[in-house]
Amino acid sequence: MPTRYNKEFKQNIINLYKQGESAAQI
């Protein structure tokens, strides 16, 4: 698996996690 793809994939996971956190706080 290309490193660039893996890095973008992890970033998407982090963004989804942060969105879930902010949604839970509201």
mmCIF entry with sequence, helices, sheets and N, C-alpha, C, O atoms, coordinates in Angstrom:
data_MODEL
# 
_entry.id   MODEL 
# 
_entity.id                         1 
_entity.type                       polymer 
_entity.pdbx_number_of_molecules   1 
# 
_entity_poly.entity_id                      1 
_entity_poly.type                           'polypeptide(L)' 
_entity_poly.nstd_linkage                   no 
_entity_poly.nstd_monomer                   no 
_entity_poly.pdbx_seq_one_letter_code       MPTRYNKEFKQNIINLYKQGESAAQI 
_entity_poly.pdbx_seq_one_letter_code_can   MPTRYNKEFKQNIINLYKQGESAAQI 
_entity_poly.pdbx_strand_id                 A 
# 
loop_
_entity_poly_seq.entity_id 
_entity_poly_seq.num 
_entity_poly_seq.mon_id 
_entity_poly_seq.hetero 
1 1  MET n 
1 2  PRO n 
1 3  THR n 
1 4  ARG n 
1 5  TYR n 
1 6  ASN n 
1 7  LYS n 
1 8  GLU n 
1 9  PHE n 
1 10 LYS n 
1 11 GLN n 
1 12 ASN n 
1 13 ILE n 
1 14 ILE n 
1 15 ASN n 
1 16 LEU n 
1 17 TYR n 
1 18 LYS n 
1 19 GLN n 
1 20 GLY n 
1 21 GLU n 
1 22 SER n 
1 23 ALA n 
1 24 ALA n 
1 25 GLN n 
1 26 ILE n 
# 
_struct_asym.id          A 
_struct_asym.entity_id   1 
# 
_struct_conf.conf_type_id            HELX_P 
_struct_conf.id                      HELX_P1 
_struct_conf.pdbx_PDB_helix_id       AA1 
_struct_conf.beg_label_comp_id       THR 
_struct_conf.beg_label_asym_id       A 
_struct_conf.beg_label_seq_id        3 
_struct_conf.pdbx_beg_PDB_ins_code   ? 
_struct_conf.end_label_comp_id       GLN 
_struct_conf.end_label_asym_id       A 
_struct_conf.end_label_seq_id        25 
_struct_conf.pdbx_end_PDB_ins_code   ? 
_struct_conf.beg_auth_comp_id        THR 
_struct_conf.beg_auth_asym_id        A 
_struct_conf.beg_auth_seq_id         3 
_struct_conf.end_auth_comp_id        GLN 
_struct_conf.end_auth_asym_id        A 
_struct_conf.end_auth_seq_id         25 
_struct_conf.pdbx_PDB_helix_class    1 
_struct_conf.details                 ? 
_struct_conf.pdbx_PDB_helix_length   23 
# 
_struct_conf_type.id          HELX_P 
_struct_conf_type.criteria    ? 
_struct_conf_type.reference   ? 
# 
loop_
_atom_site.group_PDB 
_atom_site.id 
_atom_site.type_symbol 
_atom_site.label_atom_id 
_atom_site.label_alt_id 
_atom_site.label_comp_id 
_atom_site.label_asym_id 
_atom_site.label_entity_id 
_atom_site.label_seq_id 
_atom_site.pdbx_PDB_ins_code 
_atom_site.Cartn_x 
_atom_site.Cartn_y 
_atom_site.Cartn_z 
_atom_site.occupancy 
_atom_site.B_iso_or_equiv 
_atom_site.pdbx_formal_charge 
_atom_site.auth_seq_id 
_atom_site.auth_comp_id 
_atom_site.auth_asym_id 
_atom_site.auth_atom_id 
_atom_site.pdbx_PDB_model_num 
ATOM 1   N N  . MET A 1 1  ? 0.854   -1.200 0.000  1.00 0.00 ? 1  MET A N  1 
ATOM 2   C CA . MET A 1 1  ? 0.000   0.000  0.000  1.00 0.00 ? 1  MET A CA 1 
ATOM 3   C C  . MET A 1 1  ? 0.889   1.249  0.000  1.00 0.00 ? 1  MET A C  1 
ATOM 4   O O  . MET A 1 1  ? 1.809   1.346  0.812  1.00 0.00 ? 1  MET A O  1 
ATOM 5   N N  . PRO A 1 2  ? 0.632   2.181  -0.877 1.00 0.00 ? 2  PRO A N  1 
ATOM 6   C CA . PRO A 1 2  ? 1.447   3.396  -0.940 1.00 0.00 ? 2  PRO A CA 1 
ATOM 7   C C  . PRO A 1 2  ? 1.378   4.182  0.372  1.00 0.00 ? 2  PRO A C  1 
ATOM 8   O O  . PRO A 1 2  ? 0.343   4.218  1.038  1.00 0.00 ? 2  PRO A O  1 
ATOM 9   N N  . THR A 1 3  ? 2.480   4.798  0.720  1.00 0.00 ? 3  THR A N  1 
ATOM 10  C CA . THR A 1 3  ? 2.530   5.559  1.971  1.00 0.00 ? 3  THR A CA 1 
ATOM 11  C C  . THR A 1 3  ? 1.576   6.748  1.922  1.00 0.00 ? 3  THR A C  1 
ATOM 12  O O  . THR A 1 3  ? 0.935   7.080  2.919  1.00 0.00 ? 3  THR A O  1 
ATOM 13  N N  . ARG A 1 4  ? 1.486   7.390  0.750  1.00 0.00 ? 4  ARG A N  1 
ATOM 14  C CA . ARG A 1 4  ? 0.648   8.576  0.637  1.00 0.00 ? 4  ARG A CA 1 
ATOM 15  C C  . ARG A 1 4  ? -0.812  8.215  0.867  1.00 0.00 ? 4  ARG A C  1 
ATOM 16  O O  . ARG A 1 4  ? -1.539  8.941  1.546  1.00 0.00 ? 4  ARG A O  1 
ATOM 17  N N  . TYR A 1 5  ? -1.239  7.093  0.300  1.00 0.00 ? 5  TYR A N  1 
ATOM 18  C CA . TYR A 1 5  ? -2.622  6.665  0.484  1.00 0.00 ? 5  TYR A CA 1 
ATOM 19  C C  . TYR A 1 5  ? -2.883  6.361  1.956  1.00 0.00 ? 5  TYR A C  1 
ATOM 20  O O  . TYR A 1 5  ? -3.916  6.740  2.508  1.00 0.00 ? 5  TYR A O  1 
ATOM 21  N N  . ASN A 1 6  ? -1.933  5.675  2.582  1.00 0.00 ? 6  ASN A N  1 
ATOM 22  C CA . ASN A 1 6  ? -2.079  5.312  3.989  1.00 0.00 ? 6  ASN A CA 1 
ATOM 23  C C  . ASN A 1 6  ? -2.175  6.565  4.857  1.00 0.00 ? 6  ASN A C  1 
ATOM 24  O O  . ASN A 1 6  ? -2.963  6.615  5.802  1.00 0.00 ? 6  ASN A O  1 
ATOM 25  N N  . LYS A 1 7  ? -1.367  7.579  4.530  1.00 0.00 ? 7  LYS A N  1 
ATOM 26  C CA . LYS A 1 7  ? -1.368  8.818  5.309  1.00 0.00 ? 7  LYS A CA 1 
ATOM 27  C C  . LYS A 1 7  ? -2.711  9.537  5.169  1.00 0.00 ? 7  LYS A C  1 
ATOM 28  O O  . LYS A 1 7  ? -3.261  10.023 6.157  1.00 0.00 ? 7  LYS A O  1 
ATOM 29  N N  . GLU A 1 8  ? -3.240  9.606  3.943  1.00 0.00 ? 8  GLU A N  1 
ATOM 30  C CA . GLU A 1 8  ? -4.529  10.261 3.730  1.00 0.00 ? 8  GLU A CA 1 
ATOM 31  C C  . GLU A 1 8  ? -5.639  9.491  4.431  1.00 0.00 ? 8  GLU A C  1 
ATOM 32  O O  . GLU A 1 8  ? -6.566  10.084 4.981  1.00 0.00 ? 8  GLU A O  1 
ATOM 33  N N  . PHE A 1 9  ? -5.537  8.162  4.408  1.00 0.00 ? 9  PHE A N  1 
ATOM 34  C CA . PHE A 1 9  ? -6.551  7.331  5.050  1.00 0.00 ? 9  PHE A CA 1 
ATOM 35  C C  . PHE A 1 9  ? -6.582  7.598  6.552  1.00 0.00 ? 9  PHE A C  1 
ATOM 36  O O  . PHE A 1 9  ? -7.654  7.748  7.139  1.00 0.00 ? 9  PHE A O  1 
ATOM 37  N N  . LYS A 1 10 ? -5.405  7.656  7.169  1.00 0.00 ? 10 LYS A N  1 
ATOM 38  C CA . LYS A 1 10 ? -5.336  7.940  8.607  1.00 0.00 ? 10 LYS A CA 1 
ATOM 39  C C  . LYS A 1 10 ? -5.890  9.328  8.905  1.00 0.00 ? 10 LYS A C  1 
ATOM 40  O O  . LYS A 1 10 ? -6.564  9.524  9.917  1.00 0.00 ? 10 LYS A O  1 
ATOM 41  N N  . GLN A 1 11 ? -5.608  10.295 8.030  1.00 0.00 ? 11 GLN A N  1 
ATOM 42  C CA . GLN A 1 11 ? -6.093  11.656 8.242  1.00 0.00 ? 11 GLN A CA 1 
ATOM 43  C C  . GLN A 1 11 ? -7.611  11.690 8.186  1.00 0.00 ? 11 GLN A C  1 
ATOM 44  O O  . GLN A 1 11 ? -8.243  12.413 8.957  1.00 0.00 ? 11 GLN A O  1 
ATOM 45  N N  . ASN A 1 12 ? -8.208  10.912 7.276  1.00 0.00 ? 12 ASN A N  1 
ATOM 46  C CA . ASN A 1 12 ? -9.664  10.849 7.185  1.00 0.00 ? 12 ASN A CA 1 
ATOM 47  C C  . ASN A 1 12 ? -10.250 10.251 8.454  1.00 0.00 ? 12 ASN A C  1 
ATOM 48  O O  . ASN A 1 12 ? -11.280 10.715 8.941  1.00 0.00 ? 12 ASN A O  1 
ATOM 49  N N  . ILE A 1 13 ? -9.609  9.234  8.988  1.00 0.00 ? 13 ILE A N  1 
ATOM 50  C CA . ILE A 1 13 ? -10.071 8.612  10.242 1.00 0.00 ? 13 ILE A CA 1 
ATOM 51  C C  . ILE A 1 13 ? -10.030 9.635  11.374 1.00 0.00 ? 13 ILE A C  1 
ATOM 52  O O  . ILE A 1 13 ? -10.965 9.730  12.169 1.00 0.00 ? 13 ILE A O  1 
ATOM 53  N N  . ILE A 1 14 ? -8.942  10.400 11.441 1.00 0.00 ? 14 ILE A N  1 
ATOM 54  C CA . ILE A 1 14 ? -8.789  11.406 12.496 1.00 0.00 ? 14 ILE A CA 1 
ATOM 55  C C  . ILE A 1 14 ? -9.873  12.471 12.363 1.00 0.00 ? 14 ILE A C  1 
ATOM 56  O O  . ILE A 1 14 ? -10.455 12.892 13.362 1.00 0.00 ? 14 ILE A O  1 
ATOM 57  N N  . ASN A 1 15 ? -10.146 12.909 11.134 1.00 0.00 ? 15 ASN A N  1 
ATOM 58  C CA . ASN A 1 15 ? -11.175 13.923 10.921 1.00 0.00 ? 15 ASN A CA 1 
ATOM 59  C C  . ASN A 1 15 ? -12.542 13.407 11.340 1.00 0.00 ? 15 ASN A C  1 
ATOM 60  O O  . ASN A 1 15 ? -13.307 14.130 11.979 1.00 0.00 ? 15 ASN A O  1 
ATOM 61  N N  . LEU A 1 16 ? -12.856 12.171 10.990 1.00 0.00 ? 16 LEU A N  1 
ATOM 62  C CA . LEU A 1 16 ? -14.136 11.586 11.383 1.00 0.00 ? 16 LEU A CA 1 
ATOM 63  C C  . LEU A 1 16 ? -14.225 11.486 12.901 1.00 0.00 ? 16 LEU A C  1 
ATOM 64  O O  . LEU A 1 16 ? -15.281 11.747 13.478 1.00 0.00 ? 16 LEU A O  1 
ATOM 65  N N  . TYR A 1 17 ? -13.140 11.114 13.545 1.00 0.00 ? 17 TYR A N  1 
ATOM 66  C CA . TYR A 1 17 ? -13.127 10.992 15.003 1.00 0.00 ? 17 TYR A CA 1 
ATOM 67  C C  . TYR A 1 17 ? -13.366 12.356 15.653 1.00 0.00 ? 17 TYR A C  1 
ATOM 68  O O  . TYR A 1 17 ? -14.130 12.460 16.613 1.00 0.00 ? 17 TYR A O  1 
ATOM 69  N N  . LYS A 1 18 ? -12.721 13.396 15.137 1.00 0.00 ? 18 LYS A N  1 
ATOM 70  C CA . LYS A 1 18 ? -12.896 14.742 15.691 1.00 0.00 ? 18 LYS A CA 1 
ATOM 71  C C  . LYS A 1 18 ? -14.325 15.226 15.479 1.00 0.00 ? 18 LYS A C  1 
ATOM 72  O O  . LYS A 1 18 ? -14.900 15.861 16.363 1.00 0.00 ? 18 LYS A O  1 
ATOM 73  N N  . GLN A 1 19 ? -14.905 14.933 14.313 1.00 0.00 ? 19 GLN A N  1 
ATOM 74  C CA . GLN A 1 19 ? -16.286 15.322 14.053 1.00 0.00 ? 19 GLN A CA 1 
ATOM 75  C C  . GLN A 1 19 ? -17.216 14.629 15.040 1.00 0.00 ? 19 GLN A C  1 
ATOM 76  O O  . GLN A 1 19 ? -18.168 15.236 15.531 1.00 0.00 ? 19 GLN A O  1 
ATOM 77  N N  . GLY A 1 20 ? -16.946 13.362 15.331 1.00 0.00 ? 20 GLY A N  1 
ATOM 78  C CA . GLY A 1 20 ? -17.756 12.613 16.287 1.00 0.00 ? 20 GLY A CA 1 
ATOM 79  C C  . GLY A 1 20 ? -17.635 13.207 17.679 1.00 0.00 ? 20 GLY A C  1 
ATOM 80  O O  . GLY A 1 20 ? -18.622 13.271 18.413 1.00 0.00 ? 20 GLY A O  1 
ATOM 81  N N  . GLU A 1 21 ? -16.450 13.639 18.049 1.00 0.00 ? 21 GLU A N  1 
ATOM 82  C CA . GLU A 1 21 ? -16.242 14.239 19.364 1.00 0.00 ? 21 GLU A CA 1 
ATOM 83  C C  . GLU A 1 21 ? -17.016 15.545 19.489 1.00 0.00 ? 21 GLU A C  1 
ATOM 84  O O  . GLU A 1 21 ? -17.715 15.756 20.480 1.00 0.00 ? 21 GLU A O  1 
ATOM 85  N N  . SER A 1 22 ? -16.900 16.421 18.499 1.00 0.00 ? 22 SER A N  1 
ATOM 86  C CA . SER A 1 22 ? -17.589 17.709 18.553 1.00 0.00 ? 22 SER A CA 1 
ATOM 87  C C  . SER A 1 22 ? -19.102 17.509 18.531 1.00 0.00 ? 22 SER A C  1 
ATOM 88  O O  . SER A 1 22 ? -19.838 18.272 19.158 1.00 0.00 ? 22 SER A O  1 
ATOM 89  N N  . ALA A 1 23 ? -19.568 16.490 17.815 1.00 0.00 ? 23 ALA A N  1 
ATOM 90  C CA . ALA A 1 23 ? -21.000 16.211 17.768 1.00 0.00 ? 23 ALA A CA 1 
ATOM 91  C C  . ALA A 1 23 ? -21.476 15.701 19.126 1.00 0.00 ? 23 ALA A C  1 
ATOM 92  O O  . ALA A 1 23 ? -22.598 15.996 19.539 1.00 0.00 ? 23 ALA A O  1 
ATOM 93  N N  . ALA A 1 24 ? -20.637 14.944 19.819 1.00 0.00 ? 24 ALA A N  1 
ATOM 94  C CA . ALA A 1 24 ? -21.012 14.408 21.123 1.00 0.00 ? 24 ALA A CA 1 
ATOM 95  C C  . ALA A 1 24 ? -21.032 15.519 22.177 1.00 0.00 ? 24 ALA A C  1 
ATOM 96  O O  . ALA A 1 24 ? -21.811 15.458 23.128 1.00 0.00 ? 24 ALA A O  1 
ATOM 97  N N  . GLN A 1 25 ? -20.188 16.523 22.011 1.00 0.00 ? 25 GLN A N  1 
ATOM 98  C CA . GLN A 1 25 ? -20.135 17.618 22.979 1.00 0.00 ? 25 GLN A CA 1 
ATOM 99  C C  . GLN A 1 25 ? -21.372 18.504 22.883 1.00 0.00 ? 25 GLN A C  1 
ATOM 100 O O  . GLN A 1 25 ? -21.788 19.090 23.883 1.00 0.00 ? 25 GLN A O  1 
ATOM 101 N N  . ILE A 1 26 ? -21.957 18.610 21.709 1.00 0.00 ? 26 ILE A N  1 
ATOM 102 C CA . ILE A 1 26 ? -23.107 19.506 21.512 1.00 0.00 ? 26 ILE A CA 1 
ATOM 103 C C  . ILE A 1 26 ? -24.374 18.958 22.129 1.00 0.00 ? 26 ILE A C  1 
ATOM 104 O O  . ILE A 1 26 ? -25.425 19.594 22.049 1.00 0.00 ? 26 ILE A O  1 
# 
